[in-house]
């Protein structure tokens, strides 16, 4: 399955070229949990200044959801390492 990131980022860059600056939302899942600083720096280095985070929680065990401990660790890494 192909992700939507590249298409969405291409669209975002086109909007920015035309003076439209939008916030971005980072969905935090098990897949990108350990890429916290890399993803944050990528967004900042590409001129994005309004970044919102949306952690995926679920009441059942699945392949995407993170725990409260994971989420707080993610935030702590971004704050302490940037």
Phi, psi and omega per residue, in radians:
X1 nan 2.326 3.137
X2 -1.528 2.325 3.087
X3 -1.352 2.940 -3.081
X4 -1.724 -0.039 -3.023
X5 -0.973 -0.901 -3.040
X6 -1.100 -0.722 3.110
X7 -1.159 -0.747 -3.132
X8 -1.143 -0.737 -3.119
X9 -1.182 -0.651 3.079
X10 -1.071 -0.765 3.099
X11 -1.120 -0.703 3.114
X12 -1.090 -0.748 3.117
X13 -1.115 -0.681 3.101
X14 -1.124 -0.717 3.088
X15 -1.091 -0.768 -3.128
X16 -1.105 -0.623 3.089
X17 -1.060 -0.498 -3.111
X18 -1.745 0.325 3.026
X19 1.420 0.219 3.127
X20 -1.845 1.934 -3.129
X21 -1.859 2.060 -3.121
X22 -1.959 2.674 3.009
X23 -1.287 2.800 3.053
X24 -2.061 2.657 3.090
X25 -2.051 2.191 3.101
X26 -1.741 2.034 3.067
X27 -1.493 2.081 -3.068
X28 -1.673 2.046 3.129
X29 -2.231 3.101 3.073
X30 -1.026 -0.556 -3.102
X31 -1.131 -0.639 -3.078
X32 -1.970 0.164 -3.095
X33 -0.999 -0.702 -3.083
X34 -1.549 0.070 3.122
X35 -1.851 0.450 -3.026
X36 -0.957 -0.989 -3.088
X37 -1.214 -0.701 3.126
X38 -1.043 -0.817 -3.134
X39 -1.163 -0.747 3.129
X40 -1.061 -0.858 3.138
X41 -1.092 -0.666 3.096
X42 -1.023 -0.814 -3.121
X43 -1.149 -0.787 3.126
X44 -1.105 -0.767 -3.128
X45 -1.160 -0.325 3.090
X46 -1.727 0.287 2.999
X47 1.444 0.172 3.140
X48 -1.487 2.256 -3.041
X49 -2.024 -0.275 3.127
X50 -2.033 1.788 -3.060
X51 -2.090 2.205 3.091
X52 -2.000 2.574 -3.119
X53 -2.025 2.427 3.128
X54 -2.287 1.740 3.127
X55 -1.303 2.576 3.095
X56 -1.676 2.010 3.073
X57 -2.010 2.614 3.053
X58 -2.629 2.733 -3.122
X59 -1.494 -0.130 3.103
X60 -2.083 2.765 3.089
X61 -1.287 2.237 3.067
X62 -2.543 -3.040 -3.078
X63 -1.505 -0.072 -3.044
X64 -1.996 -0.601 -2.990
X65 -1.191 2.614 3.079
X66 -2.077 2.797 3.116
X67 -1.556 2.934 3.050
X68 -1.039 -0.697 3.113
X69 -1.063 -0.761 3.107
X70 -1.054 -0.779 -3.087
X71 -1.122 -0.820 3.140
X72 -1.157 -0.617 3.062
X73 -1.130 -0.697 3.099
X74 -1.036 -0.886 -3.136
X75 -1.103 -0.727 3.132
X76 -1.053 -0.756 3.117
X77 -1.074 -0.743 -3.135
X78 -1.118 -0.783 -3.110
X79 -1.179 -0.778 -3.045
X80 -1.388 -0.452 -3.040
X81 -1.798 0.024 3.128
X82 -1.949 nan nan
